[in-house]
């Protein structure tokens, strides 16, 4: 829907703010707020600690999850203080505090003066133009950060406080609507992921023909399988299972951006094929590692991503957290990759828990794998590839909608707090008006 415009505007004489409503004042942020610089020792304080990683970028929301206490000095904050992350990776992390607490010294604690409504300022500091200007000022190569000297000198727009409250109520309501739509779209993506795993699991354990006779697999966690299928240890269906390796020095000489892909657990996703590696090996690096051919099934055997699976699309290598499985003529590489994806929860449960869950090379070889006739494995794999392609297109469309909603949310905030739209007469749906906090 379109929104009203302010009738009387004038130049702000600030390039990124452009024209503003004539009755809005312009003032430096440092003259409308207090910078709270109250540092205390985390260990000596009973106040809860809030990590920047628990503030969601661009939304101003707190992310649920356990928050571990930090060490050293942290900044105290109080209800209605605005917390603004200074580090570039955390820029657009803005949070309006609702209780007393501590936060990393890498966040500014800003307290408003009476002329500015805290929730309005939260949205102003979340606006795209404000974030872009702050981001352009960051300094430092390793961990770029912004300074209060710069941020405090930025202009803030000041409608009268009542109008600020109206704008904040409007944005609370509209962003709430948008966030609800985004949440529904994300639920659709989750349902697609569940459907994918269910589809794979059924195909690789029951086959594509629902009328085929079934038999007991004699494996508790597999249940019944088609009568003409076998359940065998992986070692009887492969040429080899080998663990990856790492160059001895792990120096720059061992790596080259144009070299051979060297996969690590972080390179794995839900996508079946391993297309992109963060690290590539130089000739010196290749000389020191185990090489795997195209169509090797890579299986993560340790850590948080234990059980993740990928199929190589070219000659490559991997580190020692990954087992490379090379199939024989009885087992098709795509079928075993899909099968391993379907039993990932079982793999996680089987992992030995010391510091990290782990399933070693011998345990991988001992995994019971279902083995239909090879032509049926290929048929099942091709069927799953086709279904996955269809679901990937659905997922892509949903993600495009989410991106558009996020862009609209950001634009709406920016337009409202910089006076590009007039929301003073916005009519809330009956019984749904969001009250100012």
C-alpha positions as CSV (number, residue, x, y, z in Angstrom):
1,X,0.0,0.0,0.0
2,X,1.0,3.6,-0.5
3,X,1.6,6.0,2.4
4,X,0.9,9.8,2.7
5,X,3.7,12.3,2.1
6,X,4.5,15.3,4.2
7,X,3.2,18.4,2.4
8,X,6.0,20.8,3.5
9,X,9.6,19.7,3.2
10,X,12.9,21.4,3.1
11,X,16.5,20.4,2.4
12,X,18.3,18.8,5.3
13,X,21.6,19.8,3.7
14,X,22.7,16.2,4.6
15,X,23.3,14.2,1.4
16,X,22.0,10.9,2.8
17,X,19.0,12.4,4.5
18,X,17.9,14.6,1.5
19,X,14.6,16.5,2.1
20,X,13.0,16.3,5.5
21,X,9.6,17.5,6.9
22,X,9.8,21.2,7.6
23,X,8.7,20.9,11.3
24,X,11.4,18.2,12.1
25,X,14.6,19.4,13.8
26,X,18.1,18.2,13.0
27,X,20.6,17.7,15.8
28,X,23.8,15.8,16.4
29,X,23.2,12.5,18.1
30,X,25.7,13.2,20.9
31,X,23.6,16.3,21.9
32,X,20.4,14.3,22.1
33,X,21.8,11.3,24.1
34,X,24.2,10.3,26.7
35,X,27.0,7.8,26.0
36,X,27.0,5.5,29.1
37,X,30.5,4.3,29.8
38,X,30.0,2.4,33.0
39,X,32.4,-0.5,32.9
40,X,32.4,-3.3,35.4
41,X,34.1,-6.7,35.8
42,X,31.9,-9.5,34.5
43,X,33.2,-11.9,37.2
44,X,32.3,-9.4,40.0
45,X,28.8,-8.6,38.8
46,X,25.5,-10.4,39.3
47,X,24.0,-8.8,36.2
48,X,23.1,-11.0,33.2
49,X,25.5,-10.8,30.3
50,X,24.2,-10.3,26.8
51,X,26.4,-11.2,23.9
52,X,26.3,-9.4,20.6
53,X,25.8,-12.8,18.9
54,X,22.4,-12.9,20.6
55,X,21.2,-9.7,18.9
56,X,19.7,-10.3,15.5
57,X,21.0,-8.1,12.7
58,X,18.6,-5.5,11.2
59,X,15.6,-6.5,13.4
60,X,16.5,-5.3,16.8
61,X,15.3,-8.6,18.2
62,X,17.0,-10.7,20.9
63,X,17.9,-14.2,19.7
64,X,16.8,-17.0,22.0
65,X,19.5,-19.3,23.3
66,X,22.0,-19.8,26.2
67,X,24.2,-16.8,26.8
68,X,27.6,-17.6,28.3
69,X,29.2,-15.1,30.5
70,X,32.3,-13.4,29.2
71,X,35.4,-12.4,31.1
72,X,37.0,-9.0,31.8
73,X,35.2,-5.7,31.6
74,X,31.8,-5.2,30.2
75,X,29.4,-2.2,29.8
76,X,26.4,-1.8,32.2
77,X,23.1,-1.0,30.7
78,X,19.6,-0.2,32.0
79,X,16.1,-0.5,30.6
80,X,15.4,1.8,27.6
81,X,19.2,2.0,26.8
82,X,20.1,1.4,23.2
83,X,22.9,-1.1,22.6
84,X,24.7,-0.6,19.3
85,X,27.3,-3.0,18.1
86,X,30.5,-1.3,16.9
87,X,32.3,-4.2,15.1
88,X,31.6,-4.4,11.4
89,X,30.4,-8.0,11.6
90,X,27.9,-6.9,14.2
91,X,26.8,-3.7,12.6
92,X,23.0,-3.4,12.3
93,X,22.9,-5.1,15.7
94,X,20.8,-2.6,17.6
95,X,18.8,-3.6,20.8
96,X,16.5,-1.6,23.0
97,X,17.2,-3.0,26.5
98,X,14.2,-4.0,28.7
99,X,16.2,-4.9,31.8
100,X,19.5,-4.2,33.6
101,X,22.5,-6.1,32.3
102,X,26.0,-6.2,30.9
103,X,27.2,-6.2,27.3
104,X,30.5,-6.5,25.5
105,X,32.6,-3.4,25.5
106,X,32.3,-3.7,21.6
107,X,28.8,-2.2,22.0
108,X,27.9,1.4,22.6
109,X,25.4,2.0,25.4
110,X,23.3,5.0,24.4
111,X,20.7,6.6,26.7
112,X,18.2,9.1,25.3
113,X,17.5,12.6,26.6
114,X,13.8,13.7,27.0
115,X,13.6,15.1,23.5
116,X,14.0,11.8,21.9
117,X,11.9,8.6,22.3
118,X,14.1,5.6,22.8
119,X,12.1,3.3,20.5
120,X,12.2,5.9,17.7
121,X,16.0,6.2,18.1
122,X,16.3,2.4,18.0
123,X,14.6,2.4,14.6
124,X,16.5,5.4,13.4
125,X,19.8,3.6,14.2
126,X,18.5,0.5,12.4
127,X,17.7,2.4,9.3
128,X,19.6,1.5,6.2
129,X,21.0,4.9,5.6
130,X,22.3,5.3,9.1
131,X,23.9,1.8,9.1
132,X,25.6,2.5,5.7
133,X,27.1,5.8,6.9
134,X,28.4,4.1,10.1
135,X,29.8,1.2,8.1
136,X,31.7,3.5,5.8
137,X,33.5,5.0,8.8
138,X,34.8,1.7,10.2
139,X,38.6,1.5,10.7
140,X,41.0,-1.4,11.3
141,X,41.9,-4.3,9.0
142,X,41.4,-7.3,11.3
143,X,38.3,-6.3,13.2
144,X,36.9,-3.1,11.7
145,X,34.9,-1.1,14.2
146,X,33.1,2.3,14.3
147,X,33.8,5.0,16.9
148,X,31.5,7.1,19.0
149,X,33.4,10.2,17.9
150,X,32.0,9.5,14.4
151,X,28.6,8.1,15.4
152,X,27.9,10.8,18.0
153,X,28.5,13.5,15.3
154,X,25.9,12.1,13.0
155,X,22.6,14.0,12.6
156,X,19.5,12.6,14.2
157,X,16.0,13.8,13.1
158,X,13.7,15.0,15.8
159,X,10.0,15.3,15.2
160,X,8.2,16.2,18.3
161,X,8.1,13.4,20.9
162,X,4.4,12.5,20.3
163,X,5.1,12.1,16.6
164,X,8.2,10.0,17.4
165,X,5.9,7.7,19.5
166,X,3.4,7.5,16.6
167,X,6.2,6.5,14.2
168,X,7.5,3.9,16.6
169,X,4.0,2.4,17.1
170,X,3.5,2.3,13.4
171,X,6.9,0.5,12.9
172,X,6.2,-1.9,15.7
173,X,3.0,-2.9,14.0
174,X,4.2,-3.1,10.5
175,X,7.5,-4.9,11.2
176,X,5.5,-7.3,13.4
177,X,3.3,-8.1,10.4
178,X,6.3,-8.5,8.1
179,X,8.2,-10.6,10.6
180,X,5.2,-12.9,11.0
181,X,5.1,-13.4,7.2
182,X,8.9,-14.1,7.1
183,X,8.4,-16.7,9.9
184,X,5.7,-18.4,7.9
185,X,7.9,-18.6,4.9
186,X,10.8,-20.0,6.9
187,X,8.4,-22.6,8.3
188,X,7.7,-23.6,4.7
189,X,11.5,-24.0,4.1
190,X,11.7,-26.2,7.2
191,X,8.8,-28.3,6.0
192,X,10.5,-28.8,2.7
193,X,13.6,-29.9,4.4
194,X,11.6,-32.4,6.5
195,X,9.8,-33.6,3.3
196,X,13.2,-34.1,1.6
197,X,14.6,-36.3,4.4
198,X,11.3,-38.3,4.6
199,X,11.3,-38.8,0.8
200,X,15.0,-39.9,0.8
201,X,14.6,-42.2,3.8
202,X,11.6,-44.0,2.3
203,X,13.1,-44.4,-1.1
204,X,16.4,-45.8,0.1
205,X,14.9,-48.2,2.7
206,X,11.6,-49.2,1.0
207,X,12.1,-48.5,-2.7
208,X,9.8,-47.0,-5.2
209,X,7.4,-49.9,-5.7
210,X,4.9,-50.0,-2.8
211,X,3.6,-53.4,-3.9
212,X,7.0,-55.2,-3.6
213,X,7.2,-58.0,-0.9
214,X,9.0,-57.0,2.3
215,X,11.2,-58.9,4.7
216,X,12.8,-58.1,8.1
217,X,16.3,-56.5,7.6
218,X,17.5,-58.0,11.0
219,X,18.7,-54.5,11.7
220,X,16.6,-52.9,14.5
221,X,16.9,-49.3,13.3
222,X,16.1,-50.3,9.6
223,X,13.0,-52.4,10.0
224,X,11.6,-54.1,7.0
225,X,13.1,-53.8,3.5
226,X,12.2,-55.1,0.1
227,X,12.6,-58.9,0.0
228,X,15.2,-58.9,-2.8
229,X,17.4,-56.3,-1.1
230,X,20.4,-57.0,1.2
231,X,21.7,-55.3,4.3
232,X,25.4,-55.6,4.4
233,X,28.4,-53.9,6.2
234,X,29.7,-51.0,4.2
235,X,33.2,-52.7,3.9
236,X,31.6,-55.4,1.6
237,X,30.3,-52.8,-0.8
238,X,33.3,-50.5,-1.2
239,X,36.7,-50.5,-2.7
240,X,38.1,-48.4,0.2
241,X,37.3,-46.1,3.0
242,X,40.1,-43.7,3.8
243,X,40.5,-40.8,6.1
244,X,41.6,-37.5,4.7
245,X,44.8,-35.6,5.6
246,X,46.3,-32.2,6.2
247,X,49.6,-30.8,4.8
248,X,52.3,-31.1,7.4
249,X,53.2,-27.5,7.7
250,X,49.8,-25.9,6.9
251,X,51.7,-22.9,5.7
252,X,50.8,-20.5,2.9
253,X,53.0,-22.5,0.5
254,X,50.6,-25.4,0.8
255,X,47.6,-23.5,-0.4
256,X,46.7,-21.7,-3.7
257,X,43.4,-20.1,-4.6
258,X,43.4,-21.8,-8.0
259,X,44.6,-25.2,-6.7
260,X,42.9,-28.5,-5.8
261,X,39.8,-28.3,-3.5
262,X,40.6,-29.4,0.0
263,X,37.4,-30.0,1.9
264,X,36.7,-29.5,5.6
265,X,33.5,-30.1,7.6
266,X,32.5,-26.4,7.2
267,X,32.2,-26.9,3.4
268,X,29.4,-29.3,3.8
269,X,25.7,-28.3,3.6
270,X,22.4,-30.0,2.9
271,X,23.3,-29.9,-0.8
272,X,24.3,-33.4,-2.0
273,X,27.3,-32.3,-4.1
274,X,30.5,-30.8,-2.9
275,X,31.0,-27.9,-5.3
276,X,32.9,-25.3,-3.4
277,X,35.8,-25.6,-0.9
278,X,37.0,-22.7,1.1
279,X,40.6,-23.9,0.9
280,X,42.6,-25.1,-2.2
281,X,45.9,-26.9,-2.2
282,X,49.0,-25.8,-4.1
283,X,51.3,-28.4,-5.8
284,X,53.3,-28.5,-2.5
285,X,50.1,-29.2,-0.6
286,X,48.8,-31.8,-3.0
287,X,52.1,-33.7,-2.6
288,X,51.5,-34.2,1.1
289,X,47.8,-35.3,1.2
290,X,45.6,-38.2,0.2
291,X,43.8,-37.6,-3.2
292,X,40.3,-38.8,-3.8
293,X,38.7,-39.2,-7.3
294,X,35.5,-37.7,-8.6
295,X,32.3,-39.4,-7.3
296,X,33.9,-40.1,-3.9
297,X,31.3,-40.0,-1.1
298,X,32.7,-37.8,1.7
299,X,31.4,-38.5,5.2
300,X,32.1,-36.2,8.2
301,X,33.2,-38.4,11.1
302,X,33.8,-35.9,13.9
303,X,32.4,-32.8,15.5
304,X,29.2,-30.7,15.3
305,X,28.7,-31.7,11.7
306,X,29.2,-35.5,12.2
307,X,27.2,-37.5,9.7
308,X,27.1,-34.8,7.0
309,X,27.6,-36.2,3.5
310,X,28.8,-34.8,0.1
311,X,29.7,-36.3,-3.3
312,X,32.8,-34.9,-5.0
313,X,32.4,-33.5,-8.4
314,X,36.2,-33.5,-9.2
315,X,39.5,-34.8,-8.0
316,X,40.1,-33.4,-4.5
317,X,41.3,-33.9,-1.0
318,X,39.9,-33.5,2.5
319,X,41.1,-33.2,6.1
320,X,41.3,-35.9,8.6
321,X,37.8,-35.2,10.0
322,X,36.3,-36.7,6.9
323,X,36.2,-40.2,5.5
324,X,36.3,-40.7,1.8
325,X,34.2,-43.7,0.5
326,X,34.9,-45.2,-2.9
327,X,32.3,-47.7,-4.0
328,X,32.7,-51.0,-5.8
329,X,30.4,-52.3,-8.6
330,X,27.8,-53.4,-6.0
331,X,27.1,-49.9,-4.7
332,X,26.3,-46.7,-6.6
333,X,27.9,-43.6,-5.1
334,X,24.7,-41.5,-5.2
335,X,22.6,-44.2,-3.5
336,X,25.0,-44.6,-0.6
337,X,25.2,-40.8,-0.2
338,X,21.5,-40.6,0.0
339,X,21.4,-43.5,2.4
340,X,24.0,-41.9,4.7
341,X,22.0,-38.7,4.6
342,X,18.9,-40.6,5.7
343,X,20.6,-42.1,8.8
344,X,22.4,-39.0,10.0
345,X,20.5,-39.0,13.3
346,X,21.6,-42.6,13.9
347,X,25.2,-41.6,13.1
348,X,25.0,-38.8,15.6
349,X,23.7,-41.1,18.3
350,X,26.4,-43.6,17.5
351,X,29.2,-41.1,17.8
352,X,31.4,-41.6,20.9
353,X,31.1,-38.6,23.1
354,X,34.4,-37.4,24.6
355,X,35.1,-33.8,23.8
356,X,33.4,-34.2,20.4
357,X,31.2,-36.9,18.9
358,X,33.2,-39.2,16.6
359,X,32.8,-42.2,14.3
360,X,36.1,-43.5,13.0
361,X,37.1,-45.2,9.8
362,X,36.5,-48.8,11.1
363,X,33.1,-47.9,12.5
364,X,32.2,-46.3,9.2
365,X,33.1,-49.5,7.4
366,X,30.9,-51.5,9.8
367,X,27.8,-49.5,9.1
368,X,25.0,-51.6,7.8
369,X,24.0,-50.4,4.3
370,X,21.0,-51.5,2.3
371,X,22.0,-52.8,-1.1
372,X,19.3,-53.1,-3.8
373,X,20.4,-54.4,-7.2
374,X,22.6,-51.8,-8.8
375,X,20.1,-50.8,-11.6
376,X,17.5,-50.2,-8.9
377,X,20.0,-48.1,-6.9
378,X,20.5,-45.9,-10.0
379,X,16.8,-45.7,-10.6
380,X,16.2,-44.6,-7.0
381,X,19.1,-42.1,-7.1
382,X,17.8,-40.5,-10.4
383,X,14.3,-40.3,-8.9
384,X,15.6,-38.5,-5.8
385,X,17.7,-36.1,-7.9
386,X,14.6,-35.1,-9.9
387,X,12.6,-34.6,-6.7
388,X,15.4,-32.6,-5.1
389,X,15.6,-30.3,-8.1
390,X,11.9,-29.6,-7.9
391,X,12.1,-28.9,-4.1
392,X,15.1,-26.7,-4.6
393,X,13.1,-24.6,-7.1
394,X,10.4,-24.3,-4.5
395,X,12.9,-23.3,-1.8
396,X,14.5,-20.7,-4.1
397,X,11.1,-19.1,-4.7
398,X,10.4,-18.9,-1.0
399,X,13.8,-17.4,-0.3
400,X,13.2,-14.8,-2.9
401,X,10.0,-13.8,-1.2
402,X,11.8,-13.6,2.1
403,X,14.5,-11.4,0.6
404,X,11.9,-9.1,-0.8
405,X,10.1,-8.9,2.6
406,X,13.4,-8.1,4.4
407,X,14.2,-5.4,1.8
408,X,10.7,-3.9,2.3
409,X,11.0,-4.0,6.1
410,X,14.3,-2.1,5.9
411,X,13.0,0.4,3.4
412,X,9.8,1.0,5.5
413,X,11.9,1.8,8.6
414,X,14.2,4.1,6.7
415,X,11.3,6.0,5.1
416,X,9.4,6.4,8.3
417,X,12.3,7.7,10.5
418,X,13.6,10.0,7.8
419,X,10.2,11.6,7.0
420,X,9.8,10.1,3.5
421,X,6.4,8.9,4.5
422,X,3.8,10.5,6.8
423,X,2.3,7.8,9.1
424,X,0.6,10.2,11.6
425,X,-2.9,9.3,10.3
426,X,-2.2,5.6,9.7
427,X,-5.2,3.6,10.8
428,X,-4.5,0.5,12.7
429,X,-6.8,-2.5,12.2
430,X,-9.4,-2.5,15.0
431,X,-8.1,-4.1,18.3
432,X,-4.6,-4.5,16.8
433,X,-3.0,-1.2,17.5
434,X,0.4,-1.6,19.0
435,X,0.8,0.5,22.2
436,X,4.0,2.4,22.9
437,X,6.2,0.7,25.4
